[in-house]
Amino acid sequence: MRWENLSFAAVGAGAAEASAPAAPPLPLALPDAVARTFDTPGFAGMTFYEVRAKSIINRVPGASRVPFEWTINPYRGCSHSCVYCFARNTHTYLDLDAGQDFDRRVVVKVNAGELVRRELAAPKWRGDHVAMGTNVDCYQRAEGKYQLMPQILAALRDFANPFSILTKGTLLLRDLPLLRQAAAVTRVGISYSVGFVHEELWRSVEPGTPSPRRRLDAIRQLTDAGFRVGVLMAPILPGLTDTDDSIEATVSALAAAGAASVTPIPLHLRPGARQWYASWLAREHPALLPRYRELYGNGSYLPQSYQREIVARVRMAARRHGLLRSEPGDTRQVPTAAVPAPAEQLTLL
């Protein structure tokens, strides 16, 4: 797909749905869902599809090469509305679009807690590490309403099953007592995603997330509670957050917040995310379109040389501020979900 042809119209039906009824018809892929809307400002224009899932602990395809084998995802779709989110295309599997539908129509697996407990008790379960927040954020705004994570964490604690959480959500602090209890009996990894600290850019590119400042505050509180919090500096946006000033400001803020490590991940744009991000870029930063066409061409990933350069610059800043990366596989230092791949595998994250 050619970058110069991308616009909101190219994203699909999502742009036209801003004025749609609050509770649109059920997607064909969710015939038994219960659609709900809530009359509160935080959920304005959103629809939640409550489903009873058949399973909840999912095996990651071996070809993905991520450093974990099992995940739990209590939600599909995400009100964080990050314009670059790589998970956007998964909404098309539900007969929904990867644009506004992903931001505004969220699937809620209301029986997630009971399923986790049942599956952990199954004789075939081996007690493997479980990663959460690796597809969409389990601490997005819907979690404040549905409160699925306390049930999930309690089950993992009761079975002493190791797990990690990757999030942008400060609602994680609500569950700090449960996290402490779990950490007393098993390995618990916590990592935050903080790609940059520029407030104006945050409001444009991650409009539904807590601000970088609030995330930094959460890192400090978790660190003070005894957790070693790893940070994914992700994504690093070409032409926007890949400057020396941006990298220095972000790494400096992470160090001041008490982060234990930083792992840089340059922006990758898979189908769905590519179109949505490109339409945002055309609207907000049109002068950057030629640069993006040069960098990405018709693909999803940046050139390896560019990735290595960005990673090296972040690592140099991290050394200056005492943020030393732990070795891959050392889950005592960095949550499993945050362990970086070798440089030659960065495009597979």
C-alpha positions, 0 to 999 in steps of 0.5 A, spaced: 500 500 500 502 506 498 503 511 503 501 517 499 494 514 498 493 513 505 487 517 509 481 516 513 477 513 508 483 508 506 482 505 513 475 502 512 468 504 515 471 506 522 471 513 520 464 513 519 462 510 525 463 516 530 455 518 529 453 511 529 448 509 535 451 507 541 449 500 541 451 497 534 448 490 532 452 484 534 458 482 530 457 476 526 463 473 530 460 474 537 453 471 536 452 470 543 455 477 546 451 482 550 452 489 548 452 494 553 454 502 553 455 506 559 453 513 561 459 516 563 464 520 560 470 515 560 466 511 556 462 515 551 461 512 544 464 506 547 460 499 546 462 493 550 461 486 548 460 481 554 462 474 552 463 468 556 470 465 553 471 457 552 478 458 554 483 464 557 490 461 557 492 461 550 499 458 547 503 463 543 505 460 536 512 458 535 513 462 529 512 469 533 519 468 537 517 472 543 520 470 550 514 467 553 509 461 551 502 463 554 498 469 555 492 471 558 488 477 554 481 478 558 479 484 553 480 485 545 480 492 543 483 497 547 480 504 549 487 506 549 487 508 542 494 508 541 494 510 533 500 505 532 497 499 536 500 492 532 494 489 535 489 493 531 488 488 525 486 482 530 479 486 530 478 484 523 477 477 525 471 479 529 468 482 523 470 489 526 475 494 523 482 496 525 480 503 526 475 506 530 472 499 532 478 497 535 478 503 540 471 503 541 468 496 541 471 492 546 470 485 547 470 483 555 471 476 557 467 476 563 468 469 565 476 470 565 477 469 572 473 463 573 477 460 567 484 462 569 482 458 576 479 452 572 485 452 567 491 452 572 487 446 576 487 442 570 492 436 570 495 438 564 497 445 566 505 445 567 505 451 571 509 455 566 510 463 566 504 467 563 504 473 560 499 479 560 498 485 556 502 483 550 496 484 545 491 489 548 492 492 555 489 488 561 489 495 565 485 499 560 479 503 562 474 498 562 478 494 567 475 499 572 468 497 570 469 490 570 475 488 575 477 482 571 484 482 573 483 481 581 480 475 580 486 473 575 491 475 579 488 471 585 488 465 581 495 466 579 497 467 586 493 461 589 497 456 584 503 460 585 504 460 578 509 465 575 507 471 571 508 478 568 504 484 566 506 489 561 501 495 561 500 503 560 495 503 565 496 506 572 490 502 574 495 496 576 496 500 582 489 498 585 492 491 585 498 492 588 496 488 595 495 482 590 501 483 586 505 483 593 502 477 595 503 473 589 510 475 589 511 472 596 510 465 592 512 466 585 516 470 580 512 476 578 514 481 573 512 488 572 513 492 566 511 499 563 511 502 556 513 509 556 516 510 549 517 518 550 515 523 555 513 529 550 506 531 553 503 534 547 505 528 542 502 523 548 495 527 547 495 526 539 498 519 539 496 515 545 489 519 547 486 514 551 492 512 556 494 515 562 500 521 561 507 519 561 508 523 568 502 518 571 506 512 568 512 515 571 509 516 578 506 509 578 513 506 576 516 510 582 510 507 587 512 500 584 519 501 585 518 503 592 514 497 594 519 493 592 518 491 585 524 491 579 520 495 574 522 494 567 520 499 561 519 498 554 521 504 551 516 503 545 515 505 540 520 510 538 517 514 532 521 516 526 522 523 526 518 524 532 521 521 538 528 518 535 531 525 536 537 525 541 533 530 545 527 526 546 531 519 547 535 523 553 529 526 556 525 519 556 531 515 559 533 521 564 525 521 566 525 513 567 532 513 571 529 518 576 522 514 577 526 508 579 526 504 573 530 497 573 531 497 565 529 500 559 528 496 552 528 500 546 523 498 540 523 502 534 516 503 531 513 497 527 507 497 522 503 491 521 497 491 517 491 495 520 496 499 524 500 501 518 493 504 515 491 507 521 497 510 523 499 513 516 492 516 516 494 520 523 501 522 520 498 525 514 493 529 518 498 531 524 505 531 520 504 530 513 511 533 512 514 526 515 510 522 509 516 522 504 521 519 510 516 514 512 515 512 505 523 511 504 523 507 511 518 502 510 516 502 503 511 497 502 513 493 509 512 493 516 519 494 519 524 499 519 531 497 516 535 493 520 541 499 520 536 504 523 533 499 528 541 498 530 542 505 531 536 507 535 537 501 540 545 503 540 543 510 542 538 508 547 543 504 550 548 509 551 543 514 554 541 508 559 548 507 561 549 514 562 543 514 567 545 507 570 539 503 567 543 497 565 539 492 561 539 485 564 541 479 560 535 475 556 532 470 560 533 473 567 526 474 569 529 476 576 531 482 573 526 484 567 519 481 566 519 476 561 514 480 557 520 485 557 526 481 555 529 484 549 530 480 543 537 480 540 538 485 535 537 481 529 530 479 531 528 486 533 523 486 527 520 480 530 517 483 536 
